[in-house]
């Protein structure tokens, strides 16, 4: 399933929208519906209608004819309705992905994703112009606390999902304010907190469980089963809880919960202090699994505990892997995993839910197709 993008139009379809009742224009491969702007154009409606159904790139850049202000480009940003298809039915951007075209009219093979405007993982770390971003998208001001903006924003679900999956990067790699008050420190967790808190507890749990096994291999098998089970839980939670997305209720409660749980990570994916799970949140999510493990293996507390410890160890591996995929240079095999996960962020958030491994993506048909670089 491809990532959610705007529709494509043939050139003939664009050219047919050439009246004051429906006025489309293009800039390169982008298609804009400027119908509502026709009568508001400072130079009069006729000047806009002269270019109805046509490409306006040249006239926008022609300073001898008229120098267009930033406001004109903001009108276009708000009016994007789709992308121009080439003769074979693909968008120009899609052709670029196969090495058959040029990005933004410049010869080359760089693919720019039409929704996020990004071409590679390095784009995730480019500082966002806070003022320009807010002015253009009318979503969140990164210079002010984010939580109250989401709660009070009155955003529709569709608008929110479109914006929250367009990655931003806070200046200098710092953390954008979430609450902006005494709660702020509670929202940040350094990566080393995860192994420091949970590995001693896993070790203690395995020690207690060992008293119920006459053969140590039995405990190892239960621990390994829990570790394997975690990989499935990781996939299910990432896909069906963190990416509930289109099943969210279209109200501020659902949107704010989504943003707090996982949306902020997709909005600011390189924030190193909001990347691993705070211990309090993990306790809330892990407690039902403790009860579930001891319900399923009701006949033996030691087996249930060993399986559970394997699952918690899997979680620790997951959070460490997740952090290092975002913030460290890795050996060759891990580089592919890093590319896989970061493309989930800037290319296709509706696929690629496996973080420690793409195994379950392959099983359930949500595997990302990695794009190879073309020279």
N, C-alpha and C positions, 0 to 999 in steps of 0.2 A: 504494500500500500504506500503510495507516494506521500510526501509531506503535503500539508494543506497549503495550496497556493491559489492565487486568483486565476480566473479563467483566461483562455486564449481566444483571440479574434483573428479571422482572416483579414487580409488587406481590403477585400471587397466589403466585408462587414463594417469595417471602420469607415470606409468611404461612403457607405450608405447613411451614416449618422452625420448629415451635412446641413442640418437646418437648425433654426432657433429652438425647435421643440426637442431636438436630440442632437447634441453637438459633441463629437469625439475629435480628439487630436492625438497625435503621437509624438514622442521624443525618443528616437531610436526604437527599441522594442517595447517601450512602455506605452500603454493606452490610457488616456485620460478622458473622463466625461466632464466637460466644462459647461454643460448646459446652463447650470444655475449662475454661472459667472458671465454669461454672454451680455446681459443687460447692465451688468455692473462694471464692465470693462471701461477704464478711464478714457480710452480713445474712441469709445462707441462700439456698439454691437457689430457694425458692419466689418470692422477690422478683424474681429474674431471669426465671423462667418466666412470671410474670405479664405480662411485656412481650415474651415470645417472639413473633417475627414482626411486631413493632410498632416504631414510631419512639420512641426514648428521649430525644430532645433535651430535651423539657420536664422530664422527671424528673431529668436530669443537671443542669439549671440551677435546679431548685427547691430553694433553700437551706432552706426551711421543712421540707421532707420529709427531705432528707439532703444534706449538703455532700460532694460527691465529691472525692477527692484527685487529685493529679496522676497517681498510680499507676493510677487507673481509666481515665484518658485514654490512658495508655501501653499498657494492655491492649487498648484499642480500636485504637490505631495498629498493634499487632502482629496484629490480627485482621481487618484489611480484606481482603475477598475479592472485592469488585466494586462495581458501581454500580447504582442503581435506575433502571430504564427508565420513561419516560413512556408514556402510552397509545399513542403512535405508534411505539413501539419504540426511540426514541432515549433516550440518557441525558439527564438534566437538563443536564449539562454540554454535551452535543452540541447541545441545543436553544439553549443560550446562544450557541453559536458562530454560530447563524443569527439571533440577536437575538430569540428567542422566549421567553426565560425570565429567571430571576434567579439570580445567583450566590449559593450558600450561603443561599438563602432570603431574600435581600435584593433588592428590586426594582432592576432595572438590566439592563445588557447585557454586563457584563464576563465574559469567558470565562476560567475557571480550568481549566488542563489537569489532568485527574484523576491523572496519574502524577507530574508535577513540582510541582504546586501553584502554578504560575506563570501569569501572565496577560499579561505583556508583557516586552519586552527590559530594561526598567528593573529588573525583579525579579532579573536576573542580578547586579546590583551591590549588592544589599541584603546587609549583613553577616549571616553565619550565626551563630547562637548556638551556639558550639562545644560547650558542655556539654550543652545540650538536644538538639542534633542527634545526638550520640553516644549519649545516653541513650535517645532515641526509636528510632533506626535500628540501633544496635548494629553499625555498619559501621566507619568510621575516625574516630579522634580527631584533629581538625585541629591540636590543640596539641602532638602528638607526631610524630616522623618517620613519614612515610606508607609508604615502601617496606617496612620490616620488618613493618609492620602488615598490608600486603597479602600479603607472603610467608608470614607466620605465622598469618594470620587463619583459615585453614581454610574459606574461603567457597566455597559452591557457585557454579557458573557463573551460574545463573539469578539468584541473590541478588546476586552481584557486578554483573551487567549492569543489573539494576534500580536498584541504588544508584548506580553510577558515572555513570548517565545522569540522575540527579537533581542538577542543578547546585547547587553551594555557592559562597560567596564568603568568602574569608578576611578577617579583620578589617582594616579600613583599606586594603584593596586590596593588602596586602603578599603575599609568597609564603609559603605554608605550607611547613614543613620537609619535605623529601623524604628525605634521608639523616641530617641532623642532625650531620654531621661534616665533615671536610676535603673531602669530595666535593661538598658543597653548592654551592659557587660554580660547579662544572662543569655543574650542572644548569640554570643560568640564562643567558639570552642576551638582551641588549638588541636592540631592533629594528634599530638602525643598524649592528650588526655585519654583517648580511647584505649590504647593498650595499657596505659598506666592504671586505669580503673578496672577494666574488665579481665585482663589476663590473670591477675591474682585470684579473682573470683572463679574463673574457669578452672584454674589449678586446684583451688580448694574444693570445688564441686567434684572434680575428678578424683580427688583424694577420698572424699566421703563415699563416692560411688564405688570405689575400688574394693571396699569392704564387702560388697555383695557379689564379687566375682572370684571364683576359685581359679580361673584361668585368665591372666591379664589380656590374652588375645580377644576374649569376649568383650572386655571394656573397650579395647581398641576398635573392634568392629562396630560397637554401638556409637562410639565417638565419630568414626568415619561415616556411619549412616547419617548422623546428625549434621555433619559437615556437608555431605551431599544434599541432604534435605534443605539446608540453608540456600543452596544455589537456586533451588526452585522457589523458595519463599522470597528470595531477593528479586527474582524475575516477576513474580506475581505482585508483590508490593509495589515495585517500580511501575509496572504497567497498569495495574488496576486500582491502586491507591494514590500514588504520587501523580500519575497521569490520568486521573479520573476525567479531567478535561471536559469533554463534550457531554458528560453525564452530570456535570455540576448543576446545582440549582441556579437559575439566572437571578441571583440576588446577592447582596453584599456580604451576607454571612458565608455562603458557599465560596464566593470569590476570595474573601479575606482568608478563610481557612486554607484554600488551595495555595494562596500566595505565601502564607506563613509556613506551610508544610514543605512545599517543593517549588512553588512558583518563583520565589526569590532566588533560588539557585539557578533557574533557567534565565531569569532576568539579569543576574550578576554571577555568571558561572565561574569566574575566576576569583571570587571573594574567598580567600583561604581560611577565614575564620567562621564562615557559615557554610562550610563544605561537608564536614563530618557531623554526625548526629550528637546533639547535646545529651549528656547522660540522663537527664530527667525525661526527655522525649523517648529515649531508648527504653527506659524502665516502663513507661506507659505502653509502648508497643510490644515489649517483650513479656510482660506479665501474663497476658492471655495465652501465649505460647508455652509458658511454664505450666499453666493449668491444663492446656491441651495435651502436652507430652505426658503428664501424669494421669490424665484420663485415658489416653490410648494405651499406655503401658501400665495399666492399673494394678497388675499382678506383681510388679517388681519396681519399687521406688528407685533402686540403684540403676536399672536399665534406663528408666525414664530420665534420670539425672545425667547419665553419661551421654545419652542422645541429645539432651538439651544443651549440655556443655559443648558438644560438637557444633551445634547450631550457633551458639554465641561466639565460638571461635571463628566460625565462618563469617559472622557479622564483622568481627574485628578485621579479618582479612579483607572483607569488602570495603570497609571505611578507609583502611590504609591504602588499598588499591585505588579507590576513588580519588583520594587526595593526591597520590603520586601521579596518577594519570593526568591530573590538571596542572601539577606544579613541578614535576621533576623530569629530567632527561632519563630515559630508560633503555635497557638492553633491547636488542633487535626484536624479539618476540613481543615484548611489552610495548614497543613503539607501534606495532600494528593494533594492539588493543587500545592504546592511547588515541590513535587516529580514529578508530571505530567509535570510541565513546564521545570524543569531541565533535565528531560529525553528527552524533545524536543531538548535540546542542545547537550547532549552527546550520545544519542541513536538513535533518528530518527527525523531529522530536516524536513522531508517531511510530517510529521503529527504533531498534537498537536498545532494548531495555536491559540486556545483560551488561553488567559492569565488570565483574571478575572474569566473565567468559561469555562468548556469544552462543554457547551451547543451546540454551533454551530458546533463543531467537531462531535458531535453525530448526528446532523441533516444532515450534508453533508458528513459523512462517513470518516472523517479524525481523528477519535479519537485514541489516543495512548493507547495501552494495557500495563498497568503498570505491571511490573514484581514483584512478591512477593519474599521476601527474604526466602531462604531455608537454613536450618541448617543441 
